[in-house]
Amino acid sequence: MAEVTLEGLRVCREIALQGSFTAAARALGYSQPSVSRQVAAMESALGYRLFVRELRGVSVTPAGTRVIEHAARILGAVSSLHHDLKALGDKLAGRVAVGAFPAAMSVLVPRTVARLAVEHPGLVVALTEAGTPTLLRDVRGNRLDVAVIGAGAGLPDYDLDGLGRHRVYAGDLCVAVPDGHRLAGRAEACVSELVNEVWIAGTGSAGDPQFAAWPTLTDPVIGYRVRSWPARLGLVGAGLGVCLLPALSAQSVPSGVHCVHVDDPAWLGRRTLAVTGARPSAAARAVVAALRAVAGELSP
């Protein structure tokens, strides 16, 4: 006798999401006959037709709609069960506080948190977004376990004495340009090609990185100064100028904006560091390891 199975629920849900047996088979890595057999078994077990084949794809019957609604809840509960059981075997559990400068919060830190959720499901990550001086004070005050900061040319010489310093990302700065710009579509540009650009500059508190024009340019033209990254990139996307951007957040730029690396022998470069206490906890070390792994995936 046919029975309702988790695999059958998963196949039915995928068919509804993809709109056809063929697309569902492709998404799940199955053959189309295998998908058809799963559906037939589910229909036999439930006593209702779930899908109607049409010229292009399938439509879901009323019974199929109910099955798919329950499938989402059941599959979610099973996934949660696996997550909870995995957490039982993980030695790392509890809360770890992580802070980062805003650009690192766009891609690097979110992907790190997602990685930690898989590798250490018992670890709860609390996030803080702030400027570097604030982050370092919070590490020294034991309010943060890990702070992600920028260091290098053009940045203040932060006091890191007594703190653990872990290099995370070697990616440097790049320039965001709009669609239709002469540099759009190019991987790299010579610094001399940036001389006559209009720059969208950031504003920030004293001691924070000030993202204005390319650092080695003299007398750059600043068109606008706005605080947030979405505002800066929005102005770029509207064709009102270009802006400086940490390469680690290049994957977060909106549609219509392109990132270009810069060839500049006079620029000494920057790097991203994870700063911890002198004796980081096991949870803090796990965060640093995850940051490095994600950074490796982001490196060009």
N, C-alpha and C positions, 0 to 999 in steps of 0.2 A: 504494500500500500504506500502510495506517495505521501510524503510529509512536507510540512513547511520547514524550510532550512534557512540558515543564515545566508548561505551562498545564493539561494534562490531569491531571498529578499534583496541582497546586494545587486544581483543581476537585474531584477525588476526596477529597482531604484535608478540604476545606471541607464537603462533603456529610456525611462521617463526623462532623465536629465539630458541624454544625448539625442533623443528623438527618433532613434532607429535601432534595430537589432545589430546592424553592421557597425555603427558607430560605437555602440556599447561594447561589442566584442573587441573592437580595436582598443578602446580605453582600458578594458580589463585584461587584455592580453589573451583572450580566448578565441576559439574559432566560432564562426556564426552558428554552425550546427549545435555546438555545445551550449550557446546562449539559448537557442530555440528549445533544446531539451530541458534546460532549467525552467523556462517559462511553462512548458507543457506540464512538467512535474508540479509546479506551483498551482496551475489551473486545476489539475487533477485533484490535488490535496484540498483545495479550497472550494471546488465546485462552481467556480465562476470564471468567465472569460476576463482576462486582465488587459489585453491589448487587441486592437483591430489594425491589421495591416492595411496600409493605404498605398497609393501610387508612389508617394514620396514619404517614406518613414512610417510611423505608426501613430495612432491616437490611443489615449488611455481611457478605458471604460470607467464607469462610476465605481465598480468593485476594485479596479486597478488603482484608482485614486486613493481609496481607503487603505489598500495594502501598502502603497508607497508612503502614505503618512505614517503608518505604524512602523514601516521599515526604517524610516529616519530615526524614530525614537529608539527602536530596538538595537539598531546598529550603533547608535550613539552610546547606549547603555553598555553594550559589550565592549566598546572602545574604552569607556570610562572604567569598566571592571579591570581590563588589562592594565590600564594606567595605574590603578590603585594597587594591584598585585605587584607590579614592577616596583612601585614605591616601597613596598615592604622589604624588598631585598636591597634597596639602595642605602648605603651607610650615610649618605649626605641627606639631611632633612633639616627643616627649619627655615629661617629667614636670612637672606643675604641682601645687603643694601648696596646698590650700584648707582653711581652718578656719572654723568657725562656732559660734555659741552654740546650745544644744540646740533651741530652738524653730524656728530657721531650718533645722535638719537634718530637720524633719518633712516639709516640702513644697518650700520654695524651693530648697534645695541639691540634693536628689535630682533635681528636674526640670531644674535647670541642668546637672547632670552628663549627664543623658540628652540634652539639647539639644547639648551639646558633642560627645557621641559621634557625632551625626549631622553637625554642622557641621565638626568637626575630629577625624576618627577616629584620627589619629596622635597625639593628645594623651592622655596617661595622667594621670588626676586622682587624687591621693592626698588622703584626707579626714582631718580631725581635728575632733573635737567637744570643746569646752572653754569655760570662762568667758572673758569679755572680757579681763581682765588677762593671762591666759596667752596668749591669741591675739595680743595686741599685743606681748608679749615675743617671741613666735616670729616675728612679722613683722620686728621690729627685729633679731633674731638670724639673719635670712635662712633660717629653718626653714619659714616659710610665705610663699607668694607673694601670697596674698589671704586676708584675714580678714573675715568677715561679723559685724558687731557691731550692737548697738542703741545709740542715743544720744538725748538729749533729756531732758524733764522727769522727775524722779524717779530719774535715773541718775547715777552719779558723773561728774565732769568729767574724762574720760580725757585723758591727755596724747597728743595726736596730732601734735605739732610734728614737722616733718620727714617726715611720712608723707603719702602720697596718699590723699585722701578722696573717695569717689565715692558720691553718693546713689543708693540702689538702690530703696527702697520707702518710700512715704509712709503706708502703712496703719498704723493705730494699734492700741490695745488694744481687746479686746472681752471679753464675759463669756460663759462657757459655762454653760448651764443644762440640767437634765434634762428628759426627756419629762414632760408633765403640769404643768410649772411654768407659772405665770401669764404668764411672758414668752416661753415657747416658741412659736415660729411668728412672732414679731414680728421685724422687721428692726432696730428701734431702740427704746431705752427711755430715759426721762429719768433722770438720775442720782439724783433723789429717790426713784425706785422701787426703788433698791438699798439703801436705808438699813437695813432690817431683815433683810437676807440673812445667812445663815451662810456663811462663806467657807472654801474649801479652799486653804490657803496653801502656797507652795513654800518650800524651804530651800536655801541655797546658800552658797558661800564668800564671804568678805568681798570686796567690789568687784564681785561679780556682781549682775545684776538680781534683786531679790527680788520675786517675783510673789505678793502677798498679796491684799489687798482693793483695790477701786477707789481710786486714789491720793488723791482729794480727800475721801473719807469720813473722818469723825472717829469714833474709838472703834468700829471695826467688830468684829463677832463672828467670831473665828477658831475654826472647829470642829475642823480637823485641819491638821497640817503634815507634808507628805511631800515627798520630793526629786524623784522622777521625774514626767514628764508623764503617762505611762500610769496611774500611781497616782492622780494628781490627777483625771484625767478619769474614771477608774474610780469614784472616790468620788462625783463629780458624777452619773455615770450611775446610781449606786445611790440617788440622791435625798438624799444626805447634805449637800448644799450646792451652792454655785456657785463658779466660779473665774475668775480673770483669765487671759486668753490673748492672745498677740500675734495680730493679725488675719492675719498672713502664714501662720500655721499652722492657720487655721480649717478648711481643707479636710481636715485630718487627724483631726478628732474622730471618735470611734467612733459607731456606731448608738446612738440613745437620748440623744444630747447635741446641743444646738443652740447656735449662737453668735449673740449679740445685740450690736449696736453701741450705744454710749452717747452721748447728747447731754449734754455737760457743758461749759458756757462757761468754767468755771474751770480746765479741764485744757488745758495748753499742748501736749501731744502728744509723740510719739516718732517716730523715723525709723530706718530700717535703712541702714547704710553698708557699703560694701566698702572696706577699708583695704589699701593696698599700700605698697611702698617708694616713695621719691620719684620714681624712674624705673622704673616697672613694665615688665616684659618684654612682648613681644608675646603670650605665652601668658596672662599675668596680665590684659592688656587684653581678651583674648578672653573670659576668665572673667567680668570685670566686665560686658562687653556682654551675655553670656548671662544673667547674674543680672538685669540690667535688663529684658531681654526677657521672662523668666519672671515677674518681679514685675509687669510690665504686664498679663500674663494673669491674675494673682491679684487685681489691684485690683478692688474692687467697682464 
